[in-house]
Amino acid sequence: MMKLFKKLLAVAMVAVLALTVLTGCDTGTTDPDAVYPDDETESVVYALNNGAAAANQPQLTYSVKYSKITKELLDNYLDNYGNISKYNEEYKRITDELDKNVKIIVDVIPSTNPAKKSGFKYTELYKVTNYHLAEKVGVAFKDSSSGTRYLLICTFDVEE
């Protein structure tokens, strides 16, 4: 009788532990705007936030939505940097499509953002006067035909 009791107790404990493990499972409510793509984006956001913490700046939340805008800005910069009127025209078109409650805090800082991925200087971003107002970050890459990988980081103030 004692052996049966021990076996039943063991089965009951396994069942309780199994239920405990299952209660920690994700229910699929992950915000699709915060899902990192399968590239270097996550490591860039990690490095950005580590540097921000060291510079007493806020941690930013990655955004798919704002990364698309960042990609458009990067494409515009690299495609039109030789034609300032075309660059300005495209920049205005891209930024005019933003919601009225959204402000770009950091976008293109000449010679530092965008830059070659290998030489990107995160510390320059924290020096922007209003960096502390940003909540969201967009990250974009573009590979040139010569194999150079460019990176642009834009930070956004999103007033709810």
Phi, psi and chi 1 to 4 in degrees:
 res  aa     phi    psi   chi1   chi2   chi3   chi4
   1 MET       -  -39.4 -176.8   73.8  167.6      -
   2 MET   -66.0  -36.8 -171.5   62.9  147.8      -
   3 LYS   -64.6  -41.6  -76.5 -174.7  179.4 -176.7
   4 LEU   -63.6  -42.6 -179.2   59.4      -      -
   5 PHE   -61.2  -43.6  177.0   72.9      -      -
   6 LYS   -64.1  -39.3  -75.2 -177.4  178.9 -179.9
   7 LYS   -66.2  -43.7  -74.1 -177.7 -178.3 -179.4
   8 LEU   -63.8  -40.3  -73.2  174.2      -      -
   9 LEU   -63.6  -40.9 -176.1   60.7      -      -
  10 ALA   -64.4  -42.7      -      -      -      -
  11 VAL   -63.8  -42.3  168.4      -      -      -
  12 ALA   -63.2  -41.0      -      -      -      -
  13 MET   -65.7  -40.2  -71.2  177.7   74.0      -
  14 VAL   -62.3  -42.3  167.8      -      -      -
  15 ALA   -62.9  -43.6      -      -      -      -
  16 VAL   -63.1  -44.3  167.8      -      -      -
  17 LEU   -63.0  -40.3  -72.0  173.6      -      -
  18 ALA   -62.3  -42.8      -      -      -      -
  19 LEU   -64.8  -38.5  -73.6  174.0      -      -
  20 THR   -62.2  -43.4  -56.0      -      -      -
  21 VAL   -63.4  -42.4  169.2      -      -      -
  22 LEU   -66.9  -29.1  -69.0  176.2      -      -
  23 THR   -68.3  -17.7   58.9      -      -      -
  24 GLY   -89.4   -0.4      -      -      -      -
  25 CYS   -71.2  147.4  -70.6      -      -      -
  26 ASP   -70.6  137.9 -175.0    8.7      -      -
  27 THR   -94.2   10.0   58.8      -      -      -
  28 GLY    82.6   21.2      -      -      -      -
  29 THR   -96.8   17.9   58.3      -      -      -
  30 THR   -60.6  133.0  -58.1      -      -      -
  31 ASP   -65.8  118.1 -179.9    2.3      -      -
  32 PRO   -63.2  -20.6   15.8  -23.0      -      -
  33 ASP   -74.8  -13.0 -170.7   45.2      -      -
  34 ALA  -108.8    8.3      -      -      -      -
  35 VAL   -82.7  122.2  176.4      -      -      -
  36 TYR   -73.5  140.9  -71.8   96.4      -      -
  37 PRO   -74.2  171.2   24.9  -30.7      -      -
  38 ASP   -87.4   62.6  -68.8  -27.9      -      -
  39 ASP  -143.3 -152.3   59.9   14.8      -      -
  40 GLU   -86.2    5.6  -60.1  172.5   79.5      -
  41 THR   -57.1  -46.9  -60.2      -      -      -
  42 GLU   -60.0  -41.7 -171.4  169.7    9.8      -
  43 SER   -68.6  -32.0   64.0      -      -      -
  44 VAL   -66.5  -46.3  167.0      -      -      -
  45 VAL   -64.3  -38.8  173.7      -      -      -
  46 TYR   -61.3  -47.8 -177.3   76.8      -      -
  47 ALA   -64.3  -41.0      -      -      -      -
  48 LEU   -60.0  -47.4  176.8   72.8      -      -
  49 ASN   -71.3  -33.1  -79.6  -29.7      -      -
  50 ASN   -64.5  -44.5  -82.5  -16.6      -      -
  51 GLY   -65.6  -37.6      -      -      -      -
  52 ALA   -63.8  -41.3      -      -      -      -
  53 ALA   -61.7  -42.2      -      -      -      -
  54 ALA   -66.2  -28.3      -      -      -      -
  55 ALA   -95.8   12.1      -      -      -      -
  56 ASN    56.5   41.9  -67.6  -42.4      -      -
  57 GLN  -112.7  160.3  -66.7  -69.3  -14.6      -
  58 PRO   -71.1  156.0   25.9  -33.9      -      -
  59 GLN   -80.0  138.0  -58.4  -66.8  -69.0      -
  60 LEU  -108.6  151.2  -56.1  179.6      -      -
  61 THR   -99.8  128.5  -56.2      -      -      -
  62 TYR   -64.8  144.0  171.3   74.3      -      -
  63 SER  -136.3  125.3  169.5      -      -      -
  64 VAL   -63.7  -45.3  171.2      -      -      -
  65 LYS   -56.7  -48.5  175.8 -179.0  176.8 -179.6
  66 TYR   -77.9  -19.0  -63.6  118.9      -      -
  67 SER   -70.9  -32.9  -71.3      -      -      -
  68 LYS   -64.1  -41.8  -71.9  177.6 -176.2  173.9
  69 ILE   -65.5  -42.4  -66.2  163.4      -      -
  70 THR   -59.7  -40.8  -57.7      -      -      -
  71 LYS   -62.6  -42.7  176.7   71.2  167.7  117.7
  72 GLU   -61.5  -41.4  -74.1 -174.7   63.1      -
  73 LEU   -65.8  -39.6  -69.3  169.3      -      -
  74 LEU   -65.2  -46.6  177.6   59.0      -      -
  75 ASP   -58.2  -44.1  -71.5  -15.8      -      -
  76 ASN   -61.5  -46.1  178.4   44.0      -      -
  77 TYR   -60.9  -49.1 -178.1   82.4      -      -
  78 LEU   -72.8  -31.9  -66.2  174.8      -      -
  79 ASP   -81.6  -28.3  -65.9  -15.4      -      -
  80 ASN  -122.8   12.6  -61.9  -46.4      -      -
  81 TYR   -62.5  -20.6   67.5   87.3      -      -
  82 GLY   -85.5  -10.0      -      -      -      -
  83 ASN  -127.8   90.3 -178.6  -16.1      -      -
  84 ILE   -61.3  -35.3 -165.1   68.2      -      -
  85 SER   -68.2  -40.7   61.5      -      -      -
  86 LYS   -65.6  -43.1  177.0   73.9  171.7  162.4
  87 TYR   -57.7  -50.1  169.1   80.2      -      -
  88 ASN   -62.7  -39.5  -72.6  -23.9      -      -
  89 GLU   -61.9  -46.9  178.1 -176.4  -46.9      -
  90 GLU   -68.6  -39.1  -77.6  -61.6  -58.5      -
  91 TYR   -59.4  -45.0 -176.6   89.1      -      -
  92 LYS   -63.6  -42.4 -177.8  172.6  177.3    5.8
  93 ARG   -60.7  -46.1  179.5 -167.3   62.1   75.4
  94 ILE   -64.5  -47.7  -66.0  164.3      -      -
  95 THR   -73.5  -26.8   56.3      -      -      -
  96 ASP   -67.7  -20.3  -78.2   -8.9      -      -
  97 GLU   -82.2   -7.7  -67.8  176.1    3.6      -
  98 LEU   -69.2  149.5  -70.6  171.2      -      -
  99 ASP   -59.6  150.8  -66.2  -25.4      -      -
 100 LYS   -63.9  -21.5  -63.2  -60.4  176.5 -155.3
 101 ASN   -90.3    8.8   64.0  -29.6      -      -
 102 VAL  -113.3  132.5  175.9      -      -      -
 103 LYS  -125.4  136.4  -66.2  179.8 -164.3  136.8
 104 ILE   -82.4  124.7  -61.5  177.3      -      -
 105 ILE   -90.4  -50.2  -58.1  -62.9      -      -
 106 VAL  -125.7  126.7  175.6      -      -      -
 107 ASP  -130.3  -91.0   55.4    1.2      -      -
 108 VAL  -104.4  115.6  177.8      -      -      -
 109 ILE  -105.8  113.6  -57.7  170.5      -      -
 110 PRO   -50.5  135.5  -26.4   34.7      -      -
 111 SER    71.9   -5.6   78.8      -      -      -
 112 THR  -126.9  -26.0   59.8      -      -      -
 113 ASN  -152.5  105.7 -170.6   26.9      -      -
 114 PRO   -77.9  164.7   30.3  -34.5      -      -
 115 ALA  -153.4  170.8      -      -      -      -
 116 LYS   -61.7  136.0  -66.9  177.8 -178.7  176.8
 117 LYS   -53.4  -39.7  165.1   77.2  172.8   66.2
 118 SER   -68.0  -23.6   58.9      -      -      -
 119 GLY  -115.1   19.2      -      -      -      -
 120 PHE   -65.9  135.0 -163.4   86.7      -      -
 121 LYS  -110.9   95.0  -63.4  179.1  178.7  141.9
 122 TYR   -60.1  -34.6  -64.5   95.4      -      -
 123 THR   -60.1  -27.4   54.1      -      -      -
 124 GLU   -66.6  -31.1  -64.3  -59.8  -45.5      -
 125 LEU   -66.3  -39.0  -60.3  175.2      -      -
 126 TYR   -69.8  -17.6  -45.0  128.9      -      -
 127 LYS   -80.1  -13.0  -65.8  176.4 -175.4  175.0
 128 VAL   -63.4  130.1  173.5      -      -      -
 129 THR   -48.9  -45.8  -54.3      -      -      -
 130 ASN  -100.4   18.4  -67.9  -29.8      -      -
 131 TYR   -51.8  -38.6 -177.1   90.9      -      -
 132 HIS   -64.9  -13.3   66.7  -78.6      -      -
 133 LEU   -83.3  -15.1  -63.3  175.6      -      -
 134 ALA   -75.0  147.9      -      -      -      -
 135 GLU  -121.8  -31.3  -64.8  116.0   21.9      -
 136 LYS  -115.7  155.3  -60.6  -78.2 -173.5  176.4
 137 VAL  -134.6  139.3   62.6      -      -      -
 138 GLY  -113.8  142.4      -      -      -      -
 139 VAL  -130.0  134.6  177.0      -      -      -
 140 ALA  -140.7  147.2      -      -      -      -
 141 PHE  -123.3  151.9  -59.9   97.6      -      -
 142 LYS  -147.3  128.8 -176.4  167.3 -175.5  168.3
 143 ASP   -95.9  130.9  -64.1  -41.0      -      -
 144 SER   -83.4  168.1   71.3      -      -      -
 145 SER   -66.0  -22.0   57.0      -      -      -
 146 SER   -86.3   -2.2   65.0      -      -      -
 147 GLY    96.8    1.4      -      -      -      -
 148 THR   -76.8  134.3  -58.3      -      -      -
 149 ARG  -103.0  121.4  177.0  160.1 -111.6 -156.3
 150 TYR   -99.1  150.3  -69.9   92.6      -      -
 151 LEU  -131.1  135.7  165.7   64.8      -      -
 152 LEU  -129.1  133.0  177.2   62.7      -      -
 153 ILE  -117.5  126.4  -64.6  173.6      -      -
 154 CYS  -118.7  139.1  -67.3      -      -      -
 155 THR  -112.1  146.8   63.2      -      -      -
 156 PHE  -130.6  137.5  -61.2   83.7      -      -
 157 ASP   -97.9  115.7  177.4   11.0      -      -
 158 VAL  -114.3  103.2 -177.6      -      -      -
 159 GLU   -84.1  116.9  -63.1  173.8    7.6      -
 160 GLU   -78.6      -  -54.2  -77.7  -20.9      -
